[in-house]
Amino acid sequence: MVWDLYDGRGTGLASVRGLPQYFACQMTAGGDEYAQHFTLTPINATLLALATEQ
């Protein structure tokens, strides 16, 4: 589930190795482009259920 889509995936939810994660695309060193690296933050089942209801 992608929440922010502008010149690629920005933020959203993904399953990583079977576990729900929030992802956020990192910016390049100059801060003007999206890099190909993402920060992953584990989320619990309650938050996943709330997010998928939207």
PDBQT receptor file of N, H, CA, C and O in Angstrom, charges set to zero:
ATOM      1  N   MET A   1       0.856  -1.156   0.000  1.00  0.00    +0.000 N 
ATOM      2  CA  MET A   1       0.000   0.000   0.000  1.00  0.00    +0.000 C 
ATOM      3  C   MET A   1       0.912   1.231   0.000  1.00  0.00    +0.000 C 
ATOM      4  O   MET A   1       1.684   1.439   0.936  1.00  0.00    +0.000 OA
ATOM      5  N   VAL A   2       0.817   2.030  -1.038  1.00  0.00    +0.000 N 
ATOM      6  H   VAL A   2       0.189   1.861  -1.798  1.00  0.00    +0.000 HD
ATOM      7  CA  VAL A   2       1.632   3.246  -1.150  1.00  0.00    +0.000 C 
ATOM      8  C   VAL A   2       0.764   4.438  -0.794  1.00  0.00    +0.000 C 
ATOM      9  O   VAL A   2      -0.341   4.590  -1.315  1.00  0.00    +0.000 OA
ATOM     10  N   TRP A   3       1.269   5.288   0.101  1.00  0.00    +0.000 N 
ATOM     11  H   TRP A   3       2.166   5.165   0.525  1.00  0.00    +0.000 HD
ATOM     12  CA  TRP A   3       0.521   6.481   0.508  1.00  0.00    +0.000 C 
ATOM     13  C   TRP A   3       0.974   7.717  -0.242  1.00  0.00    +0.000 C 
ATOM     14  O   TRP A   3       0.154   8.562  -0.601  1.00  0.00    +0.000 OA
ATOM     15  N   ASP A   4       2.249   7.829  -0.477  1.00  0.00    +0.000 N 
ATOM     16  H   ASP A   4       2.915   7.142  -0.186  1.00  0.00    +0.000 HD
ATOM     17  CA  ASP A   4       2.822   9.030  -1.083  1.00  0.00    +0.000 C 
ATOM     18  C   ASP A   4       3.542   8.615  -2.351  1.00  0.00    +0.000 C 
ATOM     19  O   ASP A   4       4.531   7.884  -2.297  1.00  0.00    +0.000 OA
ATOM     20  N   LEU A   5       3.053   9.077  -3.491  1.00  0.00    +0.000 N 
ATOM     21  H   LEU A   5       2.250   9.670  -3.535  1.00  0.00    +0.000 HD
ATOM     22  CA  LEU A   5       3.619   8.683  -4.769  1.00  0.00    +0.000 C 
ATOM     23  C   LEU A   5       3.935   9.930  -5.567  1.00  0.00    +0.000 C 
ATOM     24  O   LEU A   5       3.033  10.599  -6.071  1.00  0.00    +0.000 OA
ATOM     25  N   TYR A   6       5.216  10.243  -5.684  1.00  0.00    +0.000 N 
ATOM     26  H   TYR A   6       5.949   9.699  -5.275  1.00  0.00    +0.000 HD
ATOM     27  CA  TYR A   6       5.658  11.387  -6.475  1.00  0.00    +0.000 C 
ATOM     28  C   TYR A   6       7.045  11.043  -6.991  1.00  0.00    +0.000 C 
ATOM     29  O   TYR A   6       7.998  10.987  -6.213  1.00  0.00    +0.000 OA
ATOM     30  N   ASP A   7       7.170  10.815  -8.282  1.00  0.00    +0.000 N 
ATOM     31  H   ASP A   7       6.395  10.860  -8.914  1.00  0.00    +0.000 HD
ATOM     32  CA  ASP A   7       8.435  10.368  -8.872  1.00  0.00    +0.000 C 
ATOM     33  C   ASP A   7       8.941   9.094  -8.207  1.00  0.00    +0.000 C 
ATOM     34  O   ASP A   7      10.147   8.920  -8.034  1.00  0.00    +0.000 OA
ATOM     35  N   GLY A   8       8.041   8.218  -7.840  1.00  0.00    +0.000 N 
ATOM     36  H   GLY A   8       7.061   8.359  -7.981  1.00  0.00    +0.000 HD
ATOM     37  CA  GLY A   8       8.402   6.959  -7.198  1.00  0.00    +0.000 C 
ATOM     38  C   GLY A   8       7.676   6.812  -5.879  1.00  0.00    +0.000 C 
ATOM     39  O   GLY A   8       6.930   7.696  -5.458  1.00  0.00    +0.000 OA
ATOM     40  N   ARG A   9       7.904   5.682  -5.234  1.00  0.00    +0.000 N 
ATOM     41  H   ARG A   9       8.509   4.963  -5.576  1.00  0.00    +0.000 HD
ATOM     42  CA  ARG A   9       7.246   5.419  -3.949  1.00  0.00    +0.000 C 
ATOM     43  C   ARG A   9       7.883   6.285  -2.869  1.00  0.00    +0.000 C 
ATOM     44  O   ARG A   9       9.107   6.330  -2.746  1.00  0.00    +0.000 OA
ATOM     45  N   GLY A  10       7.055   6.969  -2.091  1.00  0.00    +0.000 N 
ATOM     46  H   GLY A  10       6.061   6.932  -2.191  1.00  0.00    +0.000 HD
ATOM     47  CA  GLY A  10       7.555   7.814  -1.019  1.00  0.00    +0.000 C 
ATOM     48  C   GLY A  10       7.373   7.184   0.348  1.00  0.00    +0.000 C 
ATOM     49  O   GLY A  10       8.346   6.950   1.066  1.00  0.00    +0.000 OA
ATOM     50  N   THR A  11       6.119   6.908   0.712  1.00  0.00    +0.000 N 
ATOM     51  H   THR A  11       5.329   7.099   0.130  1.00  0.00    +0.000 HD
ATOM     52  CA  THR A  11       5.814   6.286   1.999  1.00  0.00    +0.000 C 
ATOM     53  C   THR A  11       4.682   5.295   1.816  1.00  0.00    +0.000 C 
ATOM     54  O   THR A  11       3.936   5.353   0.838  1.00  0.00    +0.000 OA
ATOM     55  N   GLY A  12       4.564   4.384   2.771  1.00  0.00    +0.000 N 
ATOM     56  H   GLY A  12       5.170   4.337   3.566  1.00  0.00    +0.000 HD
ATOM     57  CA  GLY A  12       3.475   3.425   2.718  1.00  0.00    +0.000 C 
ATOM     58  C   GLY A  12       3.731   2.235   3.616  1.00  0.00    +0.000 C 
ATOM     59  O   GLY A  12       4.553   2.290   4.531  1.00  0.00    +0.000 OA
ATOM     60  N   LEU A  13       3.015   1.159   3.340  1.00  0.00    +0.000 N 
ATOM     61  H   LEU A  13       2.347   1.115   2.597  1.00  0.00    +0.000 HD
ATOM     62  CA  LEU A  13       3.157  -0.074   4.103  1.00  0.00    +0.000 C 
ATOM     63  C   LEU A  13       3.605  -1.183   3.170  1.00  0.00    +0.000 C 
ATOM     64  O   LEU A  13       3.218  -1.231   2.003  1.00  0.00    +0.000 OA
ATOM     65  N   ALA A  14       4.430  -2.076   3.707  1.00  0.00    +0.000 N 
ATOM     66  H   ALA A  14       4.744  -2.037   4.655  1.00  0.00    +0.000 HD
ATOM     67  CA  ALA A  14       4.907  -3.210   2.928  1.00  0.00    +0.000 C 
ATOM     68  C   ALA A  14       5.085  -4.406   3.851  1.00  0.00    +0.000 C 
ATOM     69  O   ALA A  14       5.229  -4.259   5.065  1.00  0.00    +0.000 OA
ATOM     70  N   SER A  15       5.072  -5.581   3.259  1.00  0.00    +0.000 N 
ATOM     71  H   SER A  15       4.955  -5.701   2.273  1.00  0.00    +0.000 HD
ATOM     72  CA  SER A  15       5.382  -6.800   3.992  1.00  0.00    +0.000 C 
ATOM     73  C   SER A  15       6.835  -7.151   3.689  1.00  0.00    +0.000 C 
ATOM     74  O   SER A  15       7.200  -7.368   2.534  1.00  0.00    +0.000 OA
ATOM     75  N   VAL A  16       7.656  -7.205   4.728  1.00  0.00    +0.000 N 
ATOM     76  H   VAL A  16       7.359  -7.028   5.666  1.00  0.00    +0.000 HD
ATOM     77  CA  VAL A  16       9.065  -7.536   4.571  1.00  0.00    +0.000 C 
ATOM     78  C   VAL A  16       9.323  -8.808   5.370  1.00  0.00    +0.000 C 
ATOM     79  O   VAL A  16       9.234  -8.812   6.598  1.00  0.00    +0.000 OA
ATOM     80  N   ARG A  17       9.641  -9.878   4.663  1.00  0.00    +0.000 N 
ATOM     81  H   ARG A  17       9.714  -9.875   3.666  1.00  0.00    +0.000 HD
ATOM     82  CA  ARG A  17       9.842 -11.186   5.285  1.00  0.00    +0.000 C 
ATOM     83  C   ARG A  17       8.625 -11.603   6.114  1.00  0.00    +0.000 C 
ATOM     84  O   ARG A  17       8.750 -12.220   7.172  1.00  0.00    +0.000 OA
ATOM     85  N   GLY A  18       7.448 -11.248   5.600  1.00  0.00    +0.000 N 
ATOM     86  H   GLY A  18       7.346 -10.747   4.741  1.00  0.00    +0.000 HD
ATOM     87  CA  GLY A  18       6.201 -11.642   6.236  1.00  0.00    +0.000 C 
ATOM     88  C   GLY A  18       5.755 -10.750   7.388  1.00  0.00    +0.000 C 
ATOM     89  O   GLY A  18       4.734 -11.030   8.016  1.00  0.00    +0.000 OA
ATOM     90  N   LEU A  19       6.497  -9.681   7.679  1.00  0.00    +0.000 N 
ATOM     91  H   LEU A  19       7.326  -9.454   7.169  1.00  0.00    +0.000 HD
ATOM     92  CA  LEU A  19       6.142  -8.772   8.777  1.00  0.00    +0.000 C 
ATOM     93  C   LEU A  19       5.743  -7.407   8.221  1.00  0.00    +0.000 C 
ATOM     94  O   LEU A  19       6.406  -6.895   7.319  1.00  0.00    +0.000 OA
ATOM     95  N   PRO A  20       4.666  -6.809   8.748  1.00  0.00    +0.000 N 
ATOM     96  CA  PRO A  20       4.245  -5.500   8.256  1.00  0.00    +0.000 C 
ATOM     97  C   PRO A  20       5.224  -4.412   8.679  1.00  0.00    +0.000 C 
ATOM     98  O   PRO A  20       5.672  -4.363   9.824  1.00  0.00    +0.000 OA
ATOM     99  N   GLN A  21       5.543  -3.545   7.728  1.00  0.00    +0.000 N 
ATOM    100  H   GLN A  21       5.179  -3.584   6.797  1.00  0.00    +0.000 HD
ATOM    101  CA  GLN A  21       6.496  -2.455   7.954  1.00  0.00    +0.000 C 
ATOM    102  C   GLN A  21       5.956  -1.167   7.335  1.00  0.00    +0.000 C 
ATOM    103  O   GLN A  21       5.304  -1.197   6.291  1.00  0.00    +0.000 OA
ATOM    104  N   TYR A  22       6.233  -0.034   7.986  1.00  0.00    +0.000 N 
ATOM    105  H   TYR A  22       6.763  -0.010   8.833  1.00  0.00    +0.000 HD
ATOM    106  CA  TYR A  22       6.027   1.286   7.385  1.00  0.00    +0.000 C 
ATOM    107  C   TYR A  22       7.319   1.614   6.668  1.00  0.00    +0.000 C 
ATOM    108  O   TYR A  22       8.394   1.430   7.239  1.00  0.00    +0.000 OA
ATOM    109  N   PHE A  23       7.251   2.095   5.430  1.00  0.00    +0.000 N 
ATOM    110  H   PHE A  23       6.378   2.244   4.966  1.00  0.00    +0.000 HD
ATOM    111  CA  PHE A  23       8.472   2.478   4.728  1.00  0.00    +0.000 C 
ATOM    112  C   PHE A  23       8.434   3.942   4.339  1.00  0.00    +0.000 C 
ATOM    113  O   PHE A  23       7.374   4.510   4.077  1.00  0.00    +0.000 OA
ATOM    114  N   ALA A  24       9.614   4.540   4.307  1.00  0.00    +0.000 N 
ATOM    115  H   ALA A  24      10.475   4.079   4.519  1.00  0.00    +0.000 HD
ATOM    116  CA  ALA A  24       9.773   5.924   3.866  1.00  0.00    +0.000 C 
ATOM    117  C   ALA A  24      11.027   6.009   3.020  1.00  0.00    +0.000 C 
ATOM    118  O   ALA A  24      12.107   5.612   3.456  1.00  0.00    +0.000 OA
ATOM    119  N   CYS A  25      10.884   6.524   1.814  1.00  0.00    +0.000 N 
ATOM    120  H   CYS A  25      10.006   6.846   1.460  1.00  0.00    +0.000 HD
ATOM    121  CA  CYS A  25      12.017   6.673   0.913  1.00  0.00    +0.000 C 
ATOM    122  C   CYS A  25      12.923   7.798   1.410  1.00  0.00    +0.000 C 
ATOM    123  O   CYS A  25      12.450   8.852   1.835  1.00  0.00    +0.000 OA
ATOM    124  N   GLN A  26      14.215   7.558   1.349  1.00  0.00    +0.000 N 
ATOM    125  H   GLN A  26      14.599   6.701   1.003  1.00  0.00    +0.000 HD
ATOM    126  CA  GLN A  26      15.184   8.557   1.783  1.00  0.00    +0.000 C 
ATOM    127  C   GLN A  26      15.489   9.525   0.644  1.00  0.00    +0.000 C 
ATOM    128  O   GLN A  26      15.373   9.169  -0.529  1.00  0.00    +0.000 OA
ATOM    129  N   MET A  27      15.873  10.729   0.989  1.00  0.00    +0.000 N 
ATOM    130  H   MET A  27      15.967  11.018   1.942  1.00  0.00    +0.000 HD
ATOM    131  CA  MET A  27      16.269  11.719  -0.009  1.00  0.00    +0.000 C 
ATOM    132  C   MET A  27      17.766  11.598  -0.273  1.00  0.00    +0.000 C 
ATOM    133  O   MET A  27      18.504  11.062   0.554  1.00  0.00    +0.000 OA
ATOM    134  N   THR A  28      18.213  12.096  -1.425  1.00  0.00    +0.000 N 
ATOM    135  H   THR A  28      17.613  12.531  -2.097  1.00  0.00    +0.000 HD
ATOM    136  CA  THR A  28      19.637  12.097  -1.741  1.00  0.00    +0.000 C 
ATOM    137  C   THR A  28      20.349  13.086  -0.821  1.00  0.00    +0.000 C 
ATOM    138  O   THR A  28      19.704  13.852  -0.105  1.00  0.00    +0.000 OA
ATOM    139  N   ALA A  29      21.664  13.066  -0.846  1.00  0.00    +0.000 N 
ATOM    140  H   ALA A  29      22.188  12.445  -1.429  1.00  0.00    +0.000 HD
ATOM    141  CA  ALA A  29      22.460  13.942   0.019  1.00  0.00    +0.000 C 
ATOM    142  C   ALA A  29      22.097  15.415  -0.194  1.00  0.00    +0.000 C 
ATOM    143  O   ALA A  29      22.102  16.194   0.759  1.00  0.00    +0.000 OA
ATOM    144  N   GLY A  30      21.784  15.800  -1.431  1.00  0.00    +0.000 N 
ATOM    145  H   GLY A  30      21.780  15.166  -2.205  1.00  0.00    +0.000 HD
ATOM    146  CA  GLY A  30      21.400  17.178  -1.720  1.00  0.00    +0.000 C 
ATOM    147  C   GLY A  30      19.973  17.491  -1.308  1.00  0.00    +0.000 C 
ATOM    148  O   GLY A  30      19.583  18.657  -1.253  1.00  0.00    +0.000 OA
ATOM    149  N   GLY A  31      19.189  16.457  -1.016  1.00  0.00    +0.000 N 
ATOM    150  H   GLY A  31      19.505  15.509  -1.060  1.00  0.00    +0.000 HD
ATOM    151  CA  GLY A  31      17.816  16.648  -0.575  1.00  0.00    +0.000 C 
ATOM    152  C   GLY A  31      16.837  17.017  -1.668  1.00  0.00    +0.000 C 
ATOM    153  O   GLY A  31      15.715  17.439  -1.387  1.00  0.00    +0.000 OA
ATOM    154  N   ASP A  32      17.262  16.857  -2.936  1.00  0.00    +0.000 N 
ATOM    155  H   ASP A  32      18.173  16.514  -3.164  1.00  0.00    +0.000 HD
ATOM    156  CA  ASP A  32      16.371  17.266  -4.020  1.00  0.00    +0.000 C 
ATOM    157  C   ASP A  32      15.822  16.107  -4.845  1.00  0.00    +0.000 C 
ATOM    158  O   ASP A  32      15.016  16.326  -5.749  1.00  0.00    +0.000 OA
ATOM    159  N   GLU A  33      16.241  14.886  -4.550  1.00  0.00    +0.000 N 
ATOM    160  H   GLU A  33      16.896  14.708  -3.815  1.00  0.00    +0.000 HD
ATOM    161  CA  GLU A  33      15.749  13.720  -5.265  1.00  0.00    +0.000 C 
ATOM    162  C   GLU A  33      15.577  12.564  -4.288  1.00  0.00    +0.000 C 
ATOM    163  O   GLU A  33      16.211  12.520  -3.234  1.00  0.00    +0.000 OA
ATOM    164  N   TYR A  34      14.709  11.632  -4.661  1.00  0.00    +0.000 N 
ATOM    165  H   TYR A  34      14.195  11.667  -5.517  1.00  0.00    +0.000 HD
ATOM    166  CA  TYR A  34      14.557  10.420  -3.854  1.00  0.00    +0.000 C 
ATOM    167  C   TYR A  34      15.685   9.454  -4.169  1.00  0.00    +0.000 C 
ATOM    168  O   TYR A  34      16.023   9.249  -5.335  1.00  0.00    +0.000 OA
ATOM    169  N   ALA A  35      16.263   8.866  -3.149  1.00  0.00    +0.000 N 
ATOM    170  H   ALA A  35      15.988   9.032  -2.202  1.00  0.00    +0.000 HD
ATOM    171  CA  ALA A  35      17.284   7.835  -3.312  1.00  0.00    +0.000 C 
ATOM    172  C   ALA A  35      16.600   6.487  -3.489  1.00  0.00    +0.000 C 
ATOM    173  O   ALA A  35      15.372   6.404  -3.473  1.00  0.00    +0.000 OA
ATOM    174  N   GLN A  36      17.371   5.459  -3.653  1.00  0.00    +0.000 N 
ATOM    175  H   GLN A  36      18.369   5.526  -3.665  1.00  0.00    +0.000 HD
ATOM    176  CA  GLN A  36      16.821   4.113  -3.779  1.00  0.00    +0.000 C 
ATOM    177  C   GLN A  36      16.846   3.374  -2.442  1.00  0.00    +0.000 C 
ATOM    178  O   GLN A  36      16.757   2.146  -2.410  1.00  0.00    +0.000 OA
ATOM    179  N   HIS A  37      16.967   4.109  -1.347  1.00  0.00    +0.000 N 
ATOM    180  H   HIS A  37      17.040   5.106  -1.373  1.00  0.00    +0.000 HD
ATOM    181  CA  HIS A  37      17.034   3.525  -0.012  1.00  0.00    +0.000 C 
ATOM    182  C   HIS A  37      15.785   3.886   0.779  1.00  0.00    +0.000 C 
ATOM    183  O   HIS A  37      15.249   4.987   0.649  1.00  0.00    +0.000 OA
ATOM    184  N   PHE A  38      15.330   2.944   1.599  1.00  0.00    +0.000 N 
ATOM    185  H   PHE A  38      15.765   2.050   1.704  1.00  0.00    +0.000 HD
ATOM    186  CA  PHE A  38      14.131   3.137   2.386  1.00  0.00    +0.000 C 
ATOM    187  C   PHE A  38      14.410   2.884   3.857  1.00  0.00    +0.000 C 
ATOM    188  O   PHE A  38      15.208   2.013   4.205  1.00  0.00    +0.000 OA
ATOM    189  N   THR A  39      13.754   3.646   4.717  1.00  0.00    +0.000 N 
ATOM    190  H   THR A  39      13.107   4.353   4.435  1.00  0.00    +0.000 HD
ATOM    191  CA  THR A  39      13.758   3.375   6.146  1.00  0.00    +0.000 C 
ATOM    192  C   THR A  39      12.551   2.497   6.431  1.00  0.00    +0.000 C 
ATOM    193  O   THR A  39      11.441   2.804   5.998  1.00  0.00    +0.000 OA
ATOM    194  N   LEU A  40      12.763   1.404   7.160  1.00  0.00    +0.000 N 
ATOM    195  H   LEU A  40      13.665   1.155   7.513  1.00  0.00    +0.000 HD
ATOM    196  CA  LEU A  40      11.678   0.497   7.513  1.00  0.00    +0.000 C 
ATOM    197  C   LEU A  40      11.433   0.579   9.013  1.00  0.00    +0.000 C 
ATOM    198  O   LEU A  40      12.372   0.565   9.810  1.00  0.00    +0.000 OA
ATOM    199  N   THR A  41      10.161   0.664   9.387  1.00  0.00    +0.000 N 
ATOM    200  H   THR A  41       9.399   0.674   8.740  1.00  0.00    +0.000 HD
ATOM    201  CA  THR A  41       9.764   0.685  10.793  1.00  0.00    +0.000 C 
ATOM    202  C   THR A  41       8.688  -0.372  11.002  1.00  0.00    +0.000 C 
ATOM    203  O   THR A  41       7.631  -0.313  10.374  1.00  0.00    +0.000 OA
ATOM    204  N   PRO A  42       8.949  -1.344  11.887  1.00  0.00    +0.000 N 
ATOM    205  CA  PRO A  42       7.931  -2.368  12.141  1.00  0.00    +0.000 C 
ATOM    206  C   PRO A  42       6.656  -1.744  12.715  1.00  0.00    +0.000 C 
ATOM    207  O   PRO A  42       6.717  -0.795  13.496  1.00  0.00    +0.000 OA
ATOM    208  N   ILE A  43       5.506  -2.287  12.319  1.00  0.00    +0.000 N 
ATOM    209  H   ILE A  43       5.457  -3.058  11.684  1.00  0.00    +0.000 HD
ATOM    210  CA  ILE A  43       4.239  -1.841  12.878  1.00  0.00    +0.000 C 
ATOM    211  C   ILE A  43       3.507  -3.055  13.444  1.00  0.00    +0.000 C 
ATOM    212  O   ILE A  43       3.760  -4.192  13.046  1.00  0.00    +0.000 OA
ATOM    213  N   ASN A  44       2.603  -2.795  14.373  1.00  0.00    +0.000 N 
ATOM    214  H   ASN A  44       2.397  -1.871  14.696  1.00  0.00    +0.000 HD
ATOM    215  CA  ASN A  44       1.866  -3.913  14.979  1.00  0.00    +0.000 C 
ATOM    216  C   ASN A  44       0.568  -4.168  14.214  1.00  0.00    +0.000 C 
ATOM    217  O   ASN A  44       0.184  -3.399  13.332  1.00  0.00    +0.000 OA
ATOM    218  N   ALA A  45      -0.088  -5.256  14.572  1.00  0.00    +0.000 N 
ATOM    219  H   ALA A  45       0.224  -5.880  15.288  1.00  0.00    +0.000 HD
ATOM    220  CA  ALA A  45      -1.308  -5.669  13.878  1.00  0.00    +0.000 C 
ATOM    221  C   ALA A  45      -2.428  -4.643  14.011  1.00  0.00    +0.000 C 
ATOM    222  O   ALA A  45      -3.228  -4.478  13.091  1.00  0.00    +0.000 OA
ATOM    223  N   THR A  46      -2.491  -3.951  15.152  1.00  0.00    +0.000 N 
ATOM    224  H   THR A  46      -1.841  -4.086  15.900  1.00  0.00    +0.000 HD
ATOM    225  CA  THR A  46      -3.534  -2.942  15.355  1.00  0.00    +0.000 C 
ATOM    226  C   THR A  46      -3.369  -1.781  14.378  1.00  0.00    +0.000 C 
ATOM    227  O   THR A  46      -4.339  -1.347  13.757  1.00  0.00    +0.000 OA
ATOM    228  N   LEU A  47      -2.160  -1.285  14.245  1.00  0.00    +0.000 N 
ATOM    229  H   LEU A  47      -1.372  -1.637  14.750  1.00  0.00    +0.000 HD
ATOM    230  CA  LEU A  47      -1.907  -0.182  13.323  1.00  0.00    +0.000 C 
ATOM    231  C   LEU A  47      -2.129  -0.626  11.879  1.00  0.00    +0.000 C 
ATOM    232  O   LEU A  47      -2.660   0.137  11.071  1.00  0.00    +0.000 OA
ATOM    233  N   LEU A  48      -1.729  -1.844  11.553  1.00  0.00    +0.000 N 
ATOM    234  H   LEU A  48      -1.298  -2.464  12.209  1.00  0.00    +0.000 HD
ATOM    235  CA  LEU A  48      -1.947  -2.361  10.201  1.00  0.00    +0.000 C 
ATOM    236  C   LEU A  48      -3.439  -2.422   9.889  1.00  0.00    +0.000 C 
ATOM    237  O   LEU A  48      -3.859  -2.047   8.795  1.00  0.00    +0.000 OA
ATOM    238  N   ALA A  49      -4.235  -2.887  10.836  1.00  0.00    +0.000 N 
ATOM    239  H   ALA A  49      -3.894  -3.192  11.725  1.00  0.00    +0.000 HD
ATOM    240  CA  ALA A  49      -5.687  -2.964  10.628  1.00  0.00    +0.000 C 
ATOM    241  C   ALA A  49      -6.288  -1.576  10.429  1.00  0.00    +0.000 C 
ATOM    242  O   ALA A  49      -7.136  -1.393   9.556  1.00  0.00    +0.000 OA
ATOM    243  N   LEU A  50      -5.865  -0.602  11.221  1.00  0.00    +0.000 N 
ATOM    244  H   LEU A  50      -5.177  -0.751  11.931  1.00  0.00    +0.000 HD
ATOM    245  CA  LEU A  50      -6.368   0.765  11.069  1.00  0.00    +0.000 C 
ATOM    246  C   LEU A  50      -5.973   1.359   9.726  1.00  0.00    +0.000 C 
ATOM    247  O   LEU A  50      -6.777   2.027   9.075  1.00  0.00    +0.000 OA
ATOM    248  N   ALA A  51      -4.761   1.121   9.322  1.00  0.00    +0.000 N 
ATOM    249  H   ALA A  51      -4.108   0.578   9.851  1.00  0.00    +0.000 HD
ATOM    250  CA  ALA A  51      -4.268   1.689   8.060  1.00  0.00    +0.000 C 
ATOM    251  C   ALA A  51      -4.984   1.085   6.857  1.00  0.00    +0.000 C 
ATOM    252  O   ALA A  51      -5.265   1.796   5.892  1.00  0.00    +0.000 OA
ATOM    253  N   THR A  52      -5.280  -0.189   6.895  1.00  0.00    +0.000 N 
ATOM    254  H   THR A  52      -5.052  -0.766   7.679  1.00  0.00    +0.000 HD
ATOM    255  CA  THR A  52      -5.922  -0.818   5.758  1.00  0.00    +0.000 C 
ATOM    256  C   THR A  52      -7.417  -0.530   5.681  1.00  0.00    +0.000 C 
ATOM    257  O   THR A  52      -8.036  -0.811   4.654  1.00  0.00    +0.000 OA
ATOM    258  N   GLU A  53      -8.015   0.023   6.737  1.00  0.00    +0.000 N 
ATOM    259  H   GLU A  53      -7.512   0.251   7.571  1.00  0.00    +0.000 HD
ATOM    260  CA  GLU A  53      -9.423   0.412   6.705  1.00  0.00    +0.000 C 
ATOM    261  C   GLU A  53      -9.652   1.651   5.872  1.00  0.00    +0.000 C 
ATOM    262  O   GLU A  53     -10.759   1.861   5.377  1.00  0.00    +0.000 OA
ATOM    263  N   GLN A  54      -8.636   2.479   5.703  1.00  0.00    +0.000 N 
ATOM    264  H   GLN A  54      -7.736   2.309   6.105  1.00  0.00    +0.000 HD
ATOM    265  CA  GLN A  54      -8.794   3.750   4.986  1.00  0.00    +0.000 C 
ATOM    266  C   GLN A  54      -9.085   3.539   3.539  1.00  0.00    +0.000 C 
ATOM    267  O   GLN A  54      -9.246   4.506   2.795  1.00  0.00    +0.000 OA
TER     268      GLN A  54
